[in-house]
Each structure stands twice: as C-alpha cells, then as structure tokens.
Amino acid sequence: MVLRLSLILCLFFSGLSYAAPLRISKSEKRLFETAKAAYKRGNYEDALEVLTRAFNLNDGRTPSGALFLAGYSFEKLGRWKEAEKMYTSLILNHYKAKNHAIIAAYKSGDYEGDEDIPEKLLEAYHRRAEALAQIILADDRPLRPNLYELLKKNSFMYVAILEESDYEDDSYETITERIEKREQHLKAVKYRTSWFVQSSYVSWRDEVKLIRSSGGEYTLKSTGEGTCLGGGWRYENDYWETNISGCYALTNQTIGNDDPNDPFTYFQKDVSSSALFFGPSFLWKPASKQASIGLHIPFVIRQAEYEAAEGDIIEDADIFTYGLLLQADWRFEKWGITTKFGKVQRFSSSIWSLGALYTF
C-alpha cells in the first residue's frame, strides 16, 4: 500500500521544487566507486548496501550517478517499484526544467522531438517506462484499475517521447507491445456468460419391440426426423466453453419390421412423436474463438404414439436415455452454426443434427 501511494505521489507531483545537488565528499566518491565495482561483479545487494551508507537515496539532491546506479541495482534484483522511485527522483529533481517543458509540449500535442534533450534524461525516461511496465506486468497482485491506467499512461507517454528523439537504445519499443499483449491475454482468458437460442434439424433411427398376443416378439425399426427448438446458457473464454442446452423436437416417424423373410409385417407412417434433448457440452477452441469442437452429453426423453393390434404390446414407446455426441460450432458475432453427431443408448443408429443458433 505504501509503495503504491509513493508511485501515485511521484506521478502526480511533477512540480516539486528543485533542490541543488549535495556536495560530494572524498569518502562518498570512494564509496560510490566501491558500489560500482560491486555492481560490475553482479553483487547488486552489496552495491545497494554501499550506496545507502554513502547517500540518502530518498533525497532528491543525491547525485544522479548514485540514483542511476541504485536504479540499475534494483532492476537486477527485480525490485521494480524501488527502481521506478529512483528514476522518478532523477527526472523530477535533476532535469526539472527540461522535463517540465517536454511533458507540457507532449500533453498539449505540440511535441515533435527535441534535439537538446540530455542523453541521461532520455535514459531515465526509458528506465522509468520499463519499470512502470514491469509493475503493470507483475503477477503477484493485480493493480487497482485507476492506478493501472495511470501507470500505463505514463509508460506509454515516455515511449512516445523516445520515439520522437534520437535515443539509440530501441529496446523501449517492446514496452507497449508487451503491455498490450498482456491485456489481450487477460481479456482472452476472462470467462463470460451468455444466453442463446437454437433451431436444428435432427435425425435418428430408433427401435422398439412388438410383443404379439400369439406370443411372437418382433423388433421394429423407426426413423425419426424433425425440427428441434430450444436454447441454452454458456460460460466461456476465448479458449474453452461449457454450456447447458436443450431442445424439444416434434417429429413424424415411419416404423416397421424390415425382414423380408418374416411372414409377419408391420408398417406405420406419420407416427406422431416427440423428443426432449438436454445436457452439457464441453468445447475447446483450438485456433479461433469462432470455432469450437468437443463433446455433448445429451439426456433424452422420447415419446411416440405407436399403434398395435388389440392384444399386442409395443414396448419402449416412451423412453429415457442418454448418449455421447461430438459437437462442432462455428460462431460469428451473434449468429452461428452447430452440428452434433454420435450415439444415444437404445437408439439403433447414430443421431445427427445441424442447426443455427443466435446469441443474446
């Protein structure tokens, strides 16, 4: 919380009064050289320990070399908030007038580059932009939205200034790209919900048993097809989708026994029947958020008005069953296409559907 508050203060109070640099004693120069040597050996903690003995790093009058070296050391240790504080102190205290003129021109839209910008100020802009980006990109704790936008705005501002300058280190060019890529990723993995309606053509083959009063038992095949109307609710991101959907189909069936060697024949057409399909789908979006493939697990209630002669019995006219289907969807902004294919228990063959859906 304290570090976040310090960031906000550094970002807003760019008009802090300038204080003359402190005079450097011989012992401080000696300690500074010791800190530089420790940094070059990769002993960043030691470098900071020596610097804090020699200087007050919280004092804006501290020599710019010490602040830069402290900032570099904090960067190497991944302590980006502290590094950002060093670069802010450099910009606001050691380049106050020049920085004020540059930022004022940028905010007014009049900035078109300035050949007189000190190289060290450009470097401080670069390092602070990088530090702000690293704070934004850190995974340890999400930033509050207003603080996030403030840090991003300032980081992008420094990048824009550097783009108009003769600054030679072009590694700053990746800063905006990394932040935007992270934002796109966070948006892609964020789950969202929606409702949809669908209409599908559905077709399947079914079978029932006819038990005759004379004692014979026959298997009757039926073909059902019709329109299935319904809808559902989905929970998805750009990579995965889970939904629960259902539809109700009114169909006409043709039923009969198709064994030419059987002396008994049974045939009935335009049998009124209905089927309720409902269940979850689990879909993966392999390359595009528009296309998805996966599995649908339907639970099915099917009813049919089969007719039988007096004394005969038709079993399984009404059934409750389940299945496993492959599903593929292709969606645009609102409209989409969906198809399913697979097996439902107690159906004699595969079931297939093709339809359109509309998302609210």
C-alpha positions, 0 to 999 in steps of 0.5 A: 500500500505504501509503495503504491501511494509513493508511485501515485505521489511521484506521478502526480507531483511533477512540480516539486521544487528543485533542490541543488545537488549535495556536495560530494565528499572524498569518502562518498566518491570512494564509496560510490566507486566501491558500489560500482565495482560491486555492481560490475561483479553482479553483487547488486545487494552489496552495491545497494548496501554501499550506496545507502551508507554513502547517500540518502537515496530518498533525497532528491539532491543525491547525485544522479550517478548514485540514483542511476546506479541504485536504479540499475541495482534494483532492476537486477534484483527485480525490485521494480517499484524501488527502481521506478522511485529512483528514476522518478527522483532523477527526472523530477529533481535533476532535469526539472526544467527540461522535463517540465517543458517536454511533458507540457509540449507532449500533453498539449500535442505540440511535441515533435522531438527535441534535439537538446534533450540530455542523453541521461534524461532520455535514459531515465525516461526509458528506465522509468517506462520499463519499470512502470511496465514491469509493475503493470506486468507483475503477477503477484497482485493485480493493480487497482484499475485507476492506478493501472491506467495511470501507470500505463499512461505514463509508460506509454507517454515516455515511449512516445517521447523516445520515439520522437528523439534520437535515443539509440537504445530501441529496446523501449519499443517492446514496452507497449507491445508487451503491455498490450499483449498482456491485456489481450491475454487477460481479456482472452482468458476472462470467462463470460456468460451468455444466453442463446437460442437454437433451431436444428434439424435432427435425425435418428433411427430408433427401435422398439419391440412388438410383443404379439398376443400369439406370443411372437416378439418382433423388433421394429425399426423407426426413423425419426426426423424433425425440427428441434427448438430450444436454447441454452446458457454458456460460460466461456473464454476465448479458449474453452466453453461449457454450456447447458442446452436443450431442445424439444423436437416434434417429429413424424416417424415411419416404423416397421419390421424390415425382414423380408423373410418374416411372414409377419409385417408391420408398417406405420407412417406419420407416427406422431412423436416427440423428443426432449434433448438436454445436457452439457457440452464441453468445447475447446477452441483450438485456433479461433474463438469462432470455432469450437469442437468437443463433446455433448452429453445429451439426456433424452426423453422420447415419446411416440404414439405407436399403434398395435393390434388389440392384444399386442404390446409395443414396448419402449414407446416412451423412453429415457436415455442418454448418449455421447455426441461430438459437437462442432460450432462455428460462431460469428458475432451473434449468429452461428452454426452447430452440428452434433453427431454420435450415439444415444443408448437404445437408439439403433443408429447414430443421431445427427443434427445441424442447426443455427443458433443466435446469441443474446 
